[in-house]
Amino acid sequence: MFAILGAFLVVVAVLGGFLLERGNLFILLQPAELFIVGGAALGITMIANPPRVIRKMAHGVTSVFRSPTLHPGLYLRYLRMLYEVFSLVQRAGTRALEVHVEQPDSSEIFSRYPDLIEDPETRDFVCDSLRMLVIGATTARELDRLLELDIDVQRRGRQEPVVALSVVADALPGLGIVAAVLGVVITMQAIGAAPETVGQKVAAALVGTFLGILLCYGAAGPLSARLGHLAEQHVQFLEVLRTAMVAFARGASPILAVEYARRSIPVELRPSFLELESTIRRDARVPLAPPPPGVFDAPSHDS
C-alpha cells in the first residue's frame, strides 16, 4: 500500500506540475516514443538475463505492491514453532523429529504454521537443517557453516532481479536520448513545413527524453531499491532462524535458543520478551514423545 501511494504521488507531482504550467496532456501521448523506449528496454532485459531472472523480476515487482510479509506477529509464530521443535527434541531426542522433517505437511508441529508450509524456500531451509541433526551428520559448528552457505546462496539469488532491474534503470535515460535523436531526425526532414508542424515534431522528440528519465528515476530505480530492501529483509529473517537452530545445537535450552533468535531480529520488528513468553505459554503445543520400542508390547503368555 505504501508503494502504491508513492507511485501515485510521483504521477500526480509530475503531471500536476505540467498542468499547472498549462501544459497539454495530449502532447505527452506519443505512442512511437513509448514504443522505442519501452521496447528497447524490454529487449535489453531479454539480452542481459535468462528467463528465470526475468520471471524473478516480474514476481518481485508485483511483491513490491503487496502488504509486507515480515512483521512482529510472523516472527512470534516462527519462534514459537522453533520452541516446539526444540522442546520435542529435549524430551524425546532428535530421532523424534524424523517424521516431522520428512513430512512437514502432515507434521503435528509444522502443519499448524501455514506460513512455513506455503514458503518452500524457508520450509526446506528449516527442515533440511533439522534433518542434519536427526541423522547426526553434523556438529553445531558445521551446522552453522551449512546454514551460512545456504543463506549466502539465497542472498545471491534474490539479488539477481535487483541487479537486472538496476541495469534497465541505468539504460532508460540513454534510450530516451535515442528516441529524442530519432525525433530530431524526423523533425529535420520536415524543416520546410509549417512552424506548427515542426513544433509538434520537436515536442514529440522531447517526450522520448522525458519518458526515459521519468521511467528511470520514477519507476525502475525505486523498484530496484525496494526489491533490494525486500531481499535483505528475507536474509535477516533466515539469519534469525539460523541463530535459533545453531544455539540449540550448541546446547542452549529451547527458551534460551529462541531468545537468542529474538535478540537477532531487527529492532523495529522485534517482539518483546513478554510477548514471546506469553505466546509460548498460551499457544505452544509440544507433541507427546513417541514411546520407546517394546514398551506397549503385549506380555507373553507362554508357559
Secondary structure per residue as TSV (DSSP state, phi and psi in degrees):
chain	resnum	aa	ss	phi	psi
A	1	M	-	360.0	-41.1
A	2	F	H	-63.8	-40.6
A	3	A	H	-66.5	-38.1
A	4	I	H	-62.6	-41.9
A	5	L	H	-62.4	-40.9
A	6	G	H	-63.4	-43.5
A	7	A	H	-63.0	-39.4
A	8	F	H	-62.9	-41.3
A	9	L	H	-65.5	-37.0
A	10	V	H	-60.8	-47.7
A	11	V	H	-64.6	-44.9
A	12	V	H	-64.1	-42.7
A	13	A	H	-65.0	-44.0
A	14	V	H	-70.2	-53.6
A	15	L	H	-71.6	-34.4
A	16	G	H	-64.6	-42.2
A	17	G	H	-63.9	-37.7
A	18	F	H	-63.8	-41.1
A	19	L	H	-70.0	-34.3
A	20	L	H	-62.9	-29.2
A	21	E	T	-86.7	12.8
A	22	R	T	63.3	36.5
A	23	G	-	-79.2	159.8
A	24	N	-	-102.7	114.7
A	25	L	G	-60.9	-28.5
A	26	F	G	-66.2	-23.1
A	27	I	G	-65.3	-30.9
A	28	L	G	-77.5	-12.3
A	29	L	-	-83.7	88.1
A	30	Q	-	-123.1	87.5
A	31	P	H	-56.2	-35.8
A	32	A	H	-64.9	-42.2
A	33	E	H	-65.3	-42.0
A	34	L	H	-64.7	-37.2
A	35	F	H	-64.4	-43.2
A	36	I	H	-63.1	-51.8
A	37	V	H	-67.5	-50.4
A	38	G	H	-67.7	-43.4
A	39	G	H	-64.7	-42.3
A	40	A	H	-65.9	-38.1
A	41	A	H	-63.1	-41.5
A	42	L	H	-64.5	-40.8
A	43	G	H	-63.3	-42.0
A	44	I	H	-59.7	-41.9
A	45	T	H	-61.8	-42.0
A	46	M	H	-69.8	-33.2
A	47	I	H	-71.3	-40.8
A	48	A	H	-84.9	-16.7
A	49	N	S	-134.4	145.1
A	50	P	-	-72.9	163.9
A	51	P	H	-56.1	-36.3
A	52	R	H	-64.3	-35.5
A	53	V	H	-71.0	-37.0
A	54	I	H	-63.8	-39.2
A	55	R	H	-64.6	-39.7
A	56	K	H	-61.7	-39.6
A	57	M	H	-60.9	-47.4
A	58	A	H	-62.0	-44.3
A	59	H	H	-65.9	-39.3
A	60	G	H	-65.9	-40.5
A	61	V	H	-62.9	-40.8
A	62	T	H	-67.4	-34.1
A	63	S	H	-68.3	-24.3
A	64	V	H	-61.3	-33.7
A	65	F	T	-96.0	9.3
A	66	R	S	-95.8	168.0
A	67	S	-	-65.4	146.7
A	68	P	-	-62.0	136.8
A	69	T	S	-87.3	-25.2
A	70	L	-	-97.9	123.0
A	71	H	-	-153.8	167.0
A	72	P	H	-55.4	-36.4
A	73	G	H	-63.4	-38.4
A	74	L	H	-66.4	-43.8
A	75	Y	H	-60.4	-40.5
A	76	L	H	-60.4	-42.6
A	77	R	H	-64.4	-41.6
A	78	Y	H	-69.0	-37.8
A	79	L	H	-65.4	-39.5
A	80	R	H	-64.7	-41.0
A	81	M	H	-60.8	-45.6
A	82	L	H	-65.3	-35.9
A	83	Y	H	-61.0	-42.4
A	84	E	H	-63.8	-41.5
A	85	V	H	-62.8	-48.9
A	86	F	H	-65.0	-37.6
A	87	S	H	-66.6	-37.4
A	88	L	H	-63.6	-43.1
A	89	V	H	-63.7	-39.6
A	90	Q	H	-64.4	-35.0
A	91	R	H	-79.3	-44.2
A	92	A	H	-120.6	-0.8
A	93	G	-	89.0	166.8
A	94	T	G	-67.1	-25.2
A	95	R	G	-63.7	-25.4
A	96	A	G	-67.5	-16.4
A	97	L	G	-82.4	-13.7
A	98	E	H	-56.3	-48.4
A	99	V	H	-64.9	-29.9
A	100	H	H	-74.3	-43.3
A	101	V	H	-79.1	-25.3
A	102	E	H	-77.8	-34.2
A	103	Q	-	-132.7	71.7
A	104	P	G	-62.4	-28.0
A	105	D	G	-63.7	-31.3
A	106	S	G	-107.7	7.9
A	107	S	-	-68.8	140.7
A	108	E	T	-62.9	-25.6
A	109	I	T	-92.3	-60.5
A	110	F	G	-67.9	-31.1
A	111	S	G	-66.4	-16.4
A	112	R	G	-83.2	-1.4
A	113	Y	-	-124.6	85.2
A	114	P	H	-61.4	-26.2
A	115	D	H	-58.2	-40.0
A	116	L	H	-73.4	-45.6
A	117	I	H	-62.0	-36.5
A	118	E	T	-85.0	-0.8
A	119	D	-	-117.7	89.7
A	120	P	H	-57.6	-38.2
A	121	E	H	-62.8	-48.5
A	122	T	H	-69.8	-38.7
A	123	R	H	-60.1	-46.8
A	124	D	H	-67.1	-36.5
A	125	F	H	-58.8	-44.4
A	126	V	H	-74.6	-51.4
A	127	C	H	-68.0	-40.8
A	128	D	H	-65.2	-35.6
A	129	S	H	-69.4	-43.3
A	130	L	H	-66.8	-29.8
A	131	R	H	-62.6	-33.9
A	132	M	H	-63.0	-34.5
A	133	L	H	-71.8	-36.8
A	134	V	H	-62.1	-45.6
A	135	I	T	-85.2	-2.3
A	136	G	T	64.8	32.5
A	137	A	-	-95.9	7.7
A	138	T	-	-152.2	152.4
A	139	T	-	-94.0	173.8
A	140	A	H	-60.7	-39.4
A	141	R	H	-66.5	-42.1
A	142	E	H	-67.2	-38.2
A	143	L	H	-62.3	-41.3
A	144	D	H	-60.0	-45.0
A	145	R	H	-65.5	-38.5
A	146	L	H	-63.5	-44.6
A	147	L	H	-67.3	-37.8
A	148	E	H	-61.1	-41.3
A	149	L	H	-63.9	-44.5
A	150	D	H	-61.8	-44.5
A	151	I	H	-64.0	-39.4
A	152	D	H	-63.7	-40.1
A	153	V	H	-65.0	-43.9
A	154	Q	H	-65.7	-35.3
A	155	R	H	-63.0	-45.9
A	156	R	H	-63.2	-40.0
A	157	G	H	-63.2	-39.1
A	158	R	H	-78.4	-16.4
A	159	Q	H	-84.4	-16.8
A	160	E	H	-58.3	-50.8
A	161	P	H	-67.6	-26.9
A	162	V	H	-65.0	-47.8
A	163	V	H	-64.5	-42.1
A	164	A	H	-62.4	-43.4
A	165	L	H	-69.3	-33.4
A	166	S	H	-65.2	-38.4
A	167	V	H	-62.6	-42.2
A	168	V	H	-62.9	-42.8
A	169	A	H	-60.6	-41.5
A	170	D	H	-65.8	-29.3
A	171	A	H	-82.5	-23.4
A	172	L	H	-60.4	-45.0
A	173	P	H	-59.2	-39.2
A	174	G	H	-64.7	-38.1
A	175	L	H	-67.2	-34.0
A	176	G	H	-63.4	-38.1
A	177	I	H	-66.9	-38.8
A	178	V	H	-58.9	-46.6
A	179	A	H	-62.1	-38.4
A	180	A	H	-66.5	-42.5
A	181	V	H	-62.0	-43.1
A	182	L	H	-62.4	-36.9
A	183	G	H	-65.8	-37.0
A	184	V	H	-66.2	-38.2
A	185	V	H	-59.5	-45.3
A	186	I	H	-64.1	-38.4
A	187	T	H	-62.2	-42.4
A	188	M	H	-64.0	-30.9
A	189	Q	H	-66.8	-26.5
A	190	A	T	-105.7	25.3
A	191	I	T	-63.0	-24.5
A	192	G	T	-90.7	0.5
A	193	A	S	-78.1	-178.1
A	194	A	-	-63.8	150.4
A	195	P	H	-56.2	-35.5
A	196	E	H	-63.6	-40.5
A	197	T	H	-65.6	-45.0
A	198	V	H	-62.8	-41.3
A	199	G	H	-62.2	-40.3
A	200	Q	H	-64.0	-38.3
A	201	K	H	-71.4	-35.8
A	202	V	H	-65.7	-41.7
A	203	A	H	-61.6	-42.5
A	204	A	H	-62.1	-38.7
A	205	A	H	-64.8	-41.0
A	206	L	H	-69.1	-27.7
A	207	V	H	-62.1	-33.9
A	208	G	H	-60.0	-45.7
A	209	T	H	-63.0	-42.7
A	210	F	H	-57.8	-46.8
A	211	L	H	-63.3	-44.0
A	212	G	H	-60.2	-45.6
A	213	I	H	-69.7	-42.6
A	214	L	H	-64.0	-45.5
A	215	L	H	-65.3	-30.5
A	216	C	I	-70.3	-59.1
A	217	Y	I	-88.2	-15.2
A	218	G	I	-107.5	-8.8
A	219	A	I	-136.8	-70.8
A	220	A	I	-63.6	-43.7
A	221	G	H	-61.5	-52.7
A	222	P	H	-61.1	-37.6
A	223	L	H	-63.3	-40.7
A	224	S	H	-62.3	-43.1
A	225	A	H	-64.1	-41.2
A	226	R	H	-67.2	-39.4
A	227	L	H	-61.6	-40.6
A	228	G	H	-62.5	-39.2
A	229	H	H	-65.2	-43.3
A	230	L	H	-64.6	-38.2
A	231	A	H	-62.9	-42.5
A	232	E	H	-67.0	-35.8
A	233	Q	H	-62.3	-40.9
A	234	H	H	-65.5	-39.9
A	235	V	H	-63.1	-42.2
A	236	Q	H	-60.0	-38.5
A	237	F	H	-62.8	-44.9
A	238	L	H	-64.3	-34.8
A	239	E	H	-63.4	-35.1
A	240	V	H	-64.3	-46.0
A	241	L	H	-63.2	-40.4
A	242	R	H	-61.3	-44.1
A	243	T	H	-58.6	-43.6
A	244	A	H	-65.7	-47.8
A	245	M	H	-67.1	-38.6
A	246	V	H	-69.6	-39.6
A	247	A	H	-61.9	-42.4
A	248	F	H	-67.5	-39.8
A	249	A	H	-63.1	-27.8
A	250	R	T	-82.2	-3.6
A	251	G	T	112.4	3.6
A	252	A	-	-69.5	149.4
A	253	S	-	-68.3	162.2
A	254	P	H	-54.9	-45.6
A	255	I	H	-69.0	-35.4
A	256	L	H	-71.1	-37.3
A	257	A	H	-62.1	-43.9
A	258	V	H	-72.9	-25.3
A	259	E	H	-70.9	-37.6
A	260	Y	H	-55.7	-45.6
A	261	A	H	-65.0	-41.7
A	262	R	H	-60.5	-40.7
A	263	R	H	-67.1	-20.6
A	264	S	T	-89.4	-2.6
A	265	I	S	-76.1	138.3
A	266	P	-	-51.7	141.7
A	267	V	G	-55.6	-41.5
A	268	E	G	-69.2	-15.0
A	269	L	G	-114.7	-0.9
A	270	R	-	-79.1	122.1
A	271	P	-	-71.8	156.3
A	272	S	-	-75.3	163.9
A	273	F	H	-63.2	-38.2
A	274	L	H	-64.5	-37.3
A	275	E	H	-64.5	-41.6
A	276	L	H	-65.0	-46.2
A	277	E	H	-62.4	-40.0
A	278	S	H	-66.1	-44.9
A	279	T	H	-69.2	-30.2
A	280	I	H	-70.2	-45.1
A	281	R	H	-66.2	-36.7
A	282	R	H	-84.9	-39.8
A	283	D	H	-116.4	-14.3
A	284	A	-	-66.1	134.4
A	285	R	-	-130.5	103.7
A	286	V	-	-93.4	120.8
A	287	P	-	-60.3	152.8
A	288	L	-	-67.9	142.3
A	289	A	-	-68.8	137.5
A	290	P	-	-65.6	143.3
A	291	P	-	-68.3	149.3
A	292	P	-	-61.5	149.4
A	293	P	T	-55.9	132.9
A	294	G	T	91.2	-7.4
A	295	V	T	-66.2	-39.9
A	296	F	T	-103.6	18.9
A	297	D	-	-66.2	140.7
A	298	A	-	-64.3	139.7
A	299	P	-	-69.0	150.2
A	300	S	-	-78.1	138.6
A	301	H	-	-109.8	15.5
A	302	D	-	-66.3	134.1
A	303	S	-	-84.8	360.0
